[in-house]
Amino acid sequence: MQLPRPDLRLFARRAALPLLAASTLAAAFGAASPALAAGNRVAGMAGPKSGASSAYVQDGWLYTHTHTATGEPLVTATNGAAAAGVIPVGDSRVYGAVFDKGRKLTVNQWQAVLSMDAYPENGTTNYQEVGPWRYGEVDYEAAQGISDYRGDTFGPVGVTTVGDFPDYFKKAFAPYVLGKSNATNADMLAWGVQVTGVTAGNFQADDAALDPYPSKSRSDENKRAALTKICGALQSAFDTQQDKYVMSHYAHIDQDKLVPVLNALKGIGFTAFDRYNLVGLAFQVQVNTGSIGSISAFSSVKSAGNCGSLSAETCFATYLTDQYIRWLKSSSLGDDPDNCWRASMALDIYKKDPTMGSVSVVNQVINASYPGNSGKCPTSGIKWSKNMSWQ
């Protein structure tokens, strides 16, 4: 499936690609062979120079090097620009404060949401983060003295450059929280009036935005107060409907993007998507590289002898991870290649708390080690931990 080339200026203006859920990968790694668990190099899997993959455990971490049978790096994202329809977003600085406020979302669920938080509805429309709390992000950043990386806009709420809130409200928020399918702009306006107390005449409510006092500037006291109420209402609803929100991500993805991935996974024997969450990872790779559209993609990897004694789950996760890291490090995208720090952050969280259930650990890692959205990409191979399934 070939997708149109994205506007790279959008990539430069907005935040980094969402953190790939560590649960996605390490859940699959949990099925690794006893040799891996024992910390030994897998039999039959020599180093990259021999043209096969290598996989070994060191200090409790799984390392892999993935190459083709002829020694070429496996799956270079030659069509990296096929990421049309996806806006990379995500900012850990916001999540640190979110957890401080005692959100009910567990860390595992948080990882699952982040693995899918940028997605296309079709090949031409860009969508941002669908987690409701993020609609108050820009105001939070301003209060913390953090620059607004989206420029002089309001972020997803009242945004003038990205009209994703109306679509999300009508297709995901309204059905699960308001109990109303096929919501309209009028429904969205009525909700805005109810939440903020702002009269209908002072709202822009259409397919572009739900914007209280659209003619007023961001610094206007009344406008900021209304936006704060909107953010609060979204978060309150999310706190009581979180499971439905998490699962609504799949339902909201246009089928021409998701179904081929599902079929490919089913074709190689994957059925427990809720346990391994490989769909989230496979989908991210598909929309970002355009390279996972059919079963033939993974079949070619298996036939090249790159799996060795690894289980199908481990081999497939390794394959997808390799593509994902290569995409992140591709300079052709116009995005910051150092965005690999998001994956490293997830691993640091796991290393301190293998249960992935401690809010305090998340805050500690984010605020101490990644306060400025920084961190190094892997220099060789891919470093992921095991047994991080999201169930």
MIBA-553833 format. One record per residue: residue in three letters; x, y negated, z negated of N, C-alpha, C, O in turn. Coordinates in steps of 0.05 Angstrom, whole numbers, plus 5000, padded with zeros to 4 digits. Atoms other than C-alpha are relative to their C-alpha. Layout:
! residues N
AlaXYZXYZXYZXYZ ...
//
This chain:
! residues 391
Met501750245000500050005000501849755000503249704981 Gln498450244998503249365023498449764991496249715002 Leu501450245010501348734986501349755010503749765016 Pro498950254990502248015009502149894981502049944957 Arg497850125016508347634985498949804981497249634989 Pro501050195020507047244921501349725003503449705016 Asp498850275002508246504911502050014978501350014954 Leu497949975021514946544875500149764982501249774960 Arg500050235018513845844848498450064975498949954954 Leu501749935023508546144803501750164980501450134956 Phe498349845018513646634776501849824984502349874960 Ala498150175013518346074759498749834979499949764959 Arg501350185018513145654724499050144975498750014954 Arg501449885022510246174679501850194985504150244992 Ala498349845018512646634624500750275012500050335035 Ala498749764990516147294631498050225003495850224993 Leu501749764997513347964652499450124973501150124955 Pro500849905026509448284596501750234991502750395007 Leu498449785013513048744549498850265008496450315004 Leu500949734993512649444576499650164974501450184958 Ala500649855025509349864522502050224996502250405013 Ala498149795005514650284491498650274996499850485002 Ser501449755003509350794475499650145027499550385028 Thr500349894973508450894550502150205006501650425015 Leu497749844992515351174559500650224980500850454986 Ala498949825020517351494494497950224993498750434984 Ala502049795004510751864489500750235019500650475011 Ala499249794981513052234551502650124991503050374994 Phe497449895008520052304523499650204976501350364971 Gly500549815022516952664464499950285009500150474993 Ala500149734988516253254511502750105010502950305023 Ala497349934991523753274523500850284989499750384970 Ser499149735007527453934519501450014973502349804963 Pro498549975025530654214455502849905002504049804983 Ala497350084996537354064485500349704996502249604983 Leu500050295004535653324487499749944970501149774959 Ala500550065028533053344417502450054983502849924962 Ala497649935015539453654393502349815006504449834993 Gly498050194994543453094424502050105020504249995022 Asn498149894981546653504479499249925028496849875034 Arg500550064972547253344553498450235012499050465006 Val501749794990541953724591501450175021502950065038 Ala498749824981544354334628499149945028496749895034 Gly500750044972544654234703499749715007499049645030 Met500450294994544353474697502749864996503349754975 Ala497450135002551253204712499749705002497549605005 Gly500050294999553252484714499249905028499050065046 Pro500950124975551252004770501950075024500950095046 Lys498149954978557652154811499450265014500050285038 Ser500549754987555252854825497450005015496650195028 Gly502550034984548752604855497550094986495450104998 Ala502449925015544052834800499649804977501349624973 Ser500550175023541052504740501550104976502350334975 Ser498949915026544052514671498249904979497049694981 Ala501650085023540452484606501250114975501950354974 Tyr498949915025543152514536499149834977498249604982 Val500950145023541652304466502549914984504350074980 Gln497850115016546451864426498849814979497449634986 Asp501050165022544951564358497049985000495849784993 Gly502949995002537751774364498649885024496149865024 Trp501350124977536551444432500450175024502550305027 Leu499949854975535151764499501249825022500149615027 Tyr498850144978539751524555499650155026499850405026 Thr500349874974538451674628501449845022501549595021 His498950124975541951534694498550145022498650395024 Thr501749884980537451654753501149935028501249705036 His498950044973540451754823498750215019497650415010 Thr500949814980538452094887502050235003504150224991 Ala498349774996541452754909502649935013504650075010 Thr497650094986546552374951501649794983503649694993 Gly498650185017548651934893499149715002500249544988 Glu501050284998544751314913498249944976496950124965 Pro501850085022541150924858497150075008496250015030 Leu502749914994534151204854498049775002497849604984 Val502250194995528650764883500849714994500049604974 Thr499550285001531450084894497549865010496449935030 Ala502650144993525449604896500449825024500649585021 Thr499650164975526349384968497649825006497949625019 Asn502450174996519249114968499349874973496949884965 Gly500550125025519948744903497949785002496549734983 Ala501950224997515848164931497250105003495349945006 Ala502749894998509948634935498449974974496450114970 Ala501350045026508048384866497749805002496849704982 Ala502250194997502647944895497650084984496950324982 Gly502349945017496647894850500750024971498950054954 Val499249985028500647924786501649764992503549695005 Ile498550225012502947334745501450114975500050194957 Pro498649905024508347534695499549814977500049574979 Val500550165023506347284627500850154975501350394976 Gly499449885026507747414554502049844984503949744996 Asp498350175016511047054497500050114971498150084957 Ser499949875026513347414434499849804977499049874955 Arg500150205021513846764395497249964989496749914966 Val502850025009506346734394499250244984497750214964 Tyr500849775014505547444371501050014972499750124954 Gly499050015027509847324310498049874982497549964960 Ala502050145016504846824284497450144999496050144979 Val502649854999498947244306500050214978498050244964 Phe500049795020501147814262500149894972499150014953 Asp499950125027502647354204497249944990496849944965 Lys502750075008495247184203498350244995495950224993 Gly501449765007493347904190498050105021495850185014 Arg501849894979490448114257499550304995501150444983 Lys500749725004486948784256501150185021501150425018 Leu498849844979490349014320502550144989504350014979 Thr497749865009495249554303502349965019501949875042 Val497650044983502349524330499850185025500550105047 Asn500249824977500950134374498049895020498649905044 Gln501950124981494849794404501249765013500749715037 Trp498750244989498849164413501850085023501849955044 Gln498349914979503949544453498450095025499250035048 Ala501649914978498549854495498849775016498749785041 Val501150244987495349184510502249865017501749795040 Leu497950154986501948874529500950155025502050035044 Ser499249854977503349434578498249955024498950025047 Met501950044978497449214619499049725002496949665014 Asp501250265003496648484606500349815023499449585021 Ala500150154976498048224675499150195022500350405026 Tyr501149814981493948534730498549865022497549635018 Pro501550124979490748384797497150105003496650334999 Glu502749924994483348384812499950075030498450245038 Asn499749944972485048374886502749915009504349814993 Gly497450064991490948244930500749705002502949635008 Thr499450294996490247484932499549834976500249604976 Thr500750165024487847264863501950074977502350314971 Asn498249955022492647184806498549984973496849814969 Tyr501250005026490647344735502150004978504250124981 Gln498150015022494047204669499150194978497250354981 Glu500549845024494147544601497050004993495849794991 Val502849995006487247794584499450034970497150034962 Gly500549995029488247844508498849744991500049534996 Pro501450255007483247334480501649804983501449564987 Trp498650185017487947054428501949825016502649605006 Arg498150164985492546804482498849745012500349575021 Tyr501250244989487546284504500549764982500049534989 Gly499350225018489845864444503049974999504049824982 Glu497149995002497245974459501349735003503149664988 Val498650254994499045294487499749814976501649674969 Asp500350175023496144924428501850094977502949934963 Tyr498349905021499845384381502949925006504349834987 Glu497350074993506345264418500549704994502749634984 Ala499650295005505344514415500349944970501949774962 Ala499950055029504144544340502650104989503649994969 Gln497549905010510544944332502449865012504749935007 Gly497950154987514544454374501350155023503650095030 Ile499049844978515444954430498949885026496549815028 Ser500850124975515244674501497950175014497950415012 Asp502149874985509244844544501250095027501649925045 Tyr498749914975512345274599498150005024499050045046 Arg501850024977506145204641499649715010498049665027 Gly500250284991507044454649497749874985496849954964 Asp502050165014501743944632497250125006495649995019 Thr502649874998495844424629499150094973500550054953 Phe501049905026491644744575500550294997499350414978 Gly499849715002493845444587497450125011495949985024 Pro502449874988488345944603497349874992495449915007 Val502550135008483045544565500049725012501749565007 Gly500250274988480844944605502249965021502849735028 Val497750034982486445094653499149885027496849945036 Thr500750124974486544704718501550135023500950085046 Thr498449884979491645124755499650305002500150425023 Val500549715000489745844737497150044989496650004966 Gly502749975009482345994735499350284991497550405002 Asp500549725007482546664700498150034977496950244974 Phe501849975023478446514638497150065009495950244997 Pro502849944992471646494674499750295008497750425000 Asp500249724991472947164707500150194976498650384975 Tyr499749825023475247484642497549984983496550194973 Phe502350035017469447194604497650165011496350304996 Lys502349874988464247454653500350305003498350445001 Lys499749714994467248134668500950174976500450414975 Ala499049845022470448334602498949914973498150074957 Phe500850115026468547874545496950034996496050144976 Ala502950005003461047814558498850284997497250324979 Pro501149735004459548564567500550124973498750254961 Tyr499349865025463148784504499249844975498549964955 Val500550165024461848204457497249885000495849884980 Leu502750114999455447884481498050215008495550155006 Gly501949794993452448534504498649945026496350035030 Lys501350094975450948224572501850055024503949935026 Ser498649964975453248494638499249805021497149675018 Asn500650194979453448074701499549724990497749584998 Ala500350275010454447444662500649795022502049855041 Thr499850224980454146784700501549764988502149764964 Asn498850255010457346104695498249864979499149744960 Ala501950115019451045884659500250134973500050004952 Asp499649855025452046424607502649904986502649864962 Met497450095011459246194597499649724989500749664967 Leu500550275010456945474590498550014974499149864955 Ala501649985024451745664539501650094976501349994954 Trp498249905021456946044499501849774990502249744966 Gly498350225007461645444501498649794983499849694964 Val501650205015456244974476499550104972499849964953 Gln500649885026454345454420502550004982502349944958 Val497649985016461545544397501149734992502149704969 Thr498750255005463944834401498249774990499149594977 Gly501750225007457844404391500149775020498749575017 Val499850204978459844004453497650035018496950255025 Thr502449994982453943824497500850125027503050105036 Ala499649884974453144174563501149805021502749875038 Gly499150214981454243524600503049934997504149805015 Asn497150055004461343494571501750245005503950264995 Phe498649764993463444174598500350025030498549965045 Gln499849894974466344394663499850304997501450424983 Ala500549715003463645104669499450115028497150115037 Asp500349884974464845434736502150215004503450294985 Asp498149794995469245944770502949924996504750084996 Ala497250105004475345504758500749974971503150014964 Ala499250055028474945364684497549984982495449914991 Leu501950095021471045304619501549794985503249854969 Asp498450225010473644624600498449794986496949644999 Pro501550215014470744184545501349735006503849705006 Tyr499050274993471443444562502150015022504449945018 Pro498149964979474643584629501549745009503749765020 Ser498750254991476242844642502049904979503449714984 Lys498250105021480042764576502750145001502950375011 Ser497349895000487442884567500350214978498750234960 Arg499449795019490543454527500249894972499650024952 Ser499650125026492142984470497549894987497549814964 Asp502550105011484942774461499150164976499050414977 Glu500749875025482642934390497550185003497550404993 Asn502449844997475743174410500450245018499350465012 Lys499549774982478243614466501650214986501050454988 Arg498449815015483443944422498350154979498750394975 Ala501749875020478244074369498250215013497750425002 Ala501849814986473644404419501550255010500650475007 Leu498349774991479244834448500750184976500750434979 Thr499349845024481145054378497650184992498050414984 Lys502349845007474045284365499650235020498850455013 Ile500249794980474045674431502050224994501350464995 Cys497949805007480546024412499250164975499550404975 Gly500849865024477846184343497750205005497750414994 Ala502349824994471446484371501050245016500150475011 Leu498949774985475346914420501550194982501150444984 Gln498549835018479947164366498250154980498650394975 Ser501849885018474247304318498650245014498250455001 Ala501449794985470647714371502050235005501250475003 Phe498149804995477048084387500650174975500950414977 Asp499449865025478248264314497950224995498550424981 Thr502149815005471648634313499450195024497850385021 Gln500649844976471648924383502650095014502750145038 Gln497449964988479049084393500250255017501450255038 Asp499749754985478349804416498749975028499850075048 Lys501350044974473449604471501749825018501749865042 Tyr498350184984478049044493502450165012503050135035 Val497649854991484049514497499250175024500650175045 Met500749824978480350004541498849855024498749965046 Ser501250154978476949464583502149935021501349865043 His497950074981483649334616499850195024500150105047 Tyr500249814978482949964657497549955017497749955042 Ala502550034986475749844675500049755018498649745038 His500150254985477249144700502049995023502049795038 Ile498150004978482749334748498650105025497250305024 Asp501349934975480449354820500850295008503250365006 Gln499449714996479950084841501950055022503250265023 Asp498149954979484050004903502949994990504750075004 Lys497350005011490049894857500350234980502550354979 Leu499749805021488650394801499550285009501050465001 Val500849734992485450994835502450155013502850385006 Pro497749854989491651174877502050094979503150314981 Val498249935022495851174814498950244985500350434978 Leu501349785015490851614777500250265016500850475005 Asn500049764984490452094835502850125002503150365001 Ala497349904999497952144840500850144974502050354974 Leu499449885026498552294766498550274997499750464988 Lys501649755002492952814768501250215019501250455012 Gly498849814980496353124829502450144990503150364999 Ile497649875011502553284788499450114972501350174957 Gly500749865024498753544729499549844975499249954953 Phe500550165023497752954683497049974995495549895013 Thr502850035007491052944647499649844975497549714971 Ala500350125026492252674577500949715001502949634987 Phe499150284997492651944597499849844974501349664968 Asp500450155025490051714529502450054981502949894964 Arg497849945018495952054495502649885011504149744996 Tyr497450094989501751894542499849715010501949585012 Asn500450274989498851244570501849955024502849735028 Leu498350034976502851374633498649845022499949725039 Val501550154980497351044674500949704998501349575019 Gly499350285003499250364645502749955013503149755026 Leu497350034989506550454664499950035031501149875045 Ala500149954971505050744733498749775014499549695036 Phe501350234987500350174748501849765001501949625021 Gln498250235000505449654727502050035023502749845037 Val498149954979510449974774498749965027500049845045 Gln501450024975505350014830499749715008500349635031 Val500650284993503349284828502649835002502649635016 Asn497650164999510449034817501950085022503449915032 Thr498249924979514149444869498650115024499850155045 Gly501549894977508649724913501050285007500550375030 Ser498749754993512150394909498850264989499750484994 Ile501449765010507450864872497249995010495449894996 Gly502650004989501550964916498850275006496450305011 Ser500949734994501151704927501750204986503850144974 Ile498549795013503552364901502750045013504550155000 Ser497549964986508952374953502449864987504749954989 Ala497950165012512951854915501550174979504050184979 Phe498849845021514152304855500950275010503050385001 Ser499249744989514452944896502849995011504350185009 Ser497350024988520552684932502149994979504350094984 Val498150005022523952564866500550284990502850364985 Lys499749725010522653274843501550175020503350325012 Ser498749844979524853574909503049935002504650105011 Ala497250084999531353184905501750114977504150074976 Gly498649875022533153564842500749814978502649864963 Asn499350195020533152964797498850054972499349904953 Cys501349965026529053264741501650194982501350184958 Gly498549815016533753824719498150164983496150264993 Ser501749845018530654164658498149824985496749914967 Leu501950185013526653554638497250085006496650185027 Ser502849944995519253644630499049805021500249605027 Ala501250184980514753334683499549734989499949525002 Glu500650265012512652794635502549834997502549595003 Thr497650155005519752604617501249915027502249685029 Cys498850074975522152614689498449785013499649595024 Phe501650214987516352194714500349744985500549534998 Ala499650245015517151694658502749885006503049635008 Thr497350104993524551644674500049875027501249665031 Tyr500250104973523051544747498649725001499649545013 Leu501450255001518050994733501649784986501649554994 Thr498450195015522550664682502249895017502849655016 Asp497850084983528250644731499149795020500449585024 Gln501150204982523950274781499449744987499949534997 Tyr500850245014521349804730502449824992502449584996 Ile497650155007528249604705501349885024502249655024 Arg498850114975530749524776498449755009499549565019 Trp501750234992524849064790500649764983500949534992 Leu499450225019526248644728502649875007502949635005 Lys497450114995533448564749500449905029502649835037 Ser499950094973531848384821500049705002498249574992 Ser499950294997534047684839498149895021497749655023 Ser501650094978529447664899497249914991495749795007 Leu502750075009523247554856499749714992497549614989 Gly500250275010524946854834499349994970498649784960 Asp500649995028523847084763502650044984504750114997 Asp497649985016528847114706500750304997499250454985 Pro499449725001532447784712500650094972500850344967 Asp499449925027534047774638497550064983497650084959 Asn502549945015526847934620500050284989498050364976 Cys499849735012529148634601500049984970499550194957 Trp499950025030529648364530497350104988497350184965 Arg502549925011522248534522500050304993499150394972 Ala499849725006523649274527501950054976501350224960 Ser498149975023529549204479498649934974499150064954 Met501450085024525048854429498250234990498150294966 Ala501749775009520149444429501750224988500850344968 Leu498349795011525849924417501149924972501350094955 Asp499050095026528549504360497850034979498350114956 Ile502249975018521649514328499750304992499450364969 Tyr500249715005521350274335502250104982501850264964 Lys497749905016528250374306499749944971500650094954 Lys500450075028526350014242497550144989497350184965 Asp502549885010519450334238498950195021497350115038 Pro500949814980518250974279497050035001496050135022 Thr502949974999510950964260498749785017496449805024 Met501050234985510150304298497549894987495649805001 Gly502450095014505150104245500449784980498549714966 Ser499550205020508449564204500149725013501849665029 Val500150284990506548844219502449854991503549685006 Ser497750145010512148594175502650065016504249885020 Val497649934984517348974216499949865027501949765037 Val500350144975514548684280500949714997502449605013 Asn499350285004515047984252503049974995504349785006 Gln497250025006522048114226501750025025503549865029 Val498549964976524648364292499749765019501649655030 Ile500550224981521347824334501349744990502749615005 Asn499150265009523047234290503049994995504349784997 Ala497149995006530147464272501750045024503849925027 Ser498349924977532647754337499249885027500849855045 Tyr500950104974528347464392498449744998496349725009 Pro501650245004526146774371499849825024497949665027 Gly500050184976527746444437499650155026500650075047 Asn500449844976525546984486502750065013503150005036 Ser497449944989532547234495500850284993499750404974 Gly499049735005536247894497501250115025500650025047 Lys498549904977540648294543498650245012497450404999 Cys501049764986538448784596502050234997504350184991 Pro498249785000541349474597502149975021501549885043 Thr497950024980548049484632500350245017501250235040 Ser500049754984547550204655498050194988497750214964 Gly502049815010542150724651497749854987497449614990 Ile502350115013535850614612499850124972500050364968 Lys499949915028535350654537497249984988496149764983 Trp502749995012528750874507500050214978501650404978 Ser500249815022526851234444497950215006496450185025 Lys501949784996522751864437497649974980497749824961 Asn502249965019516152034404498649744992498249694968 Met501550255007512551364408497350005014496549805026 Ser502649984986505851604434497949814988497949774963 Trp502350165009499851154430497550175002496750255024 Gln502349824999493851574410497749874985495550004983 
//
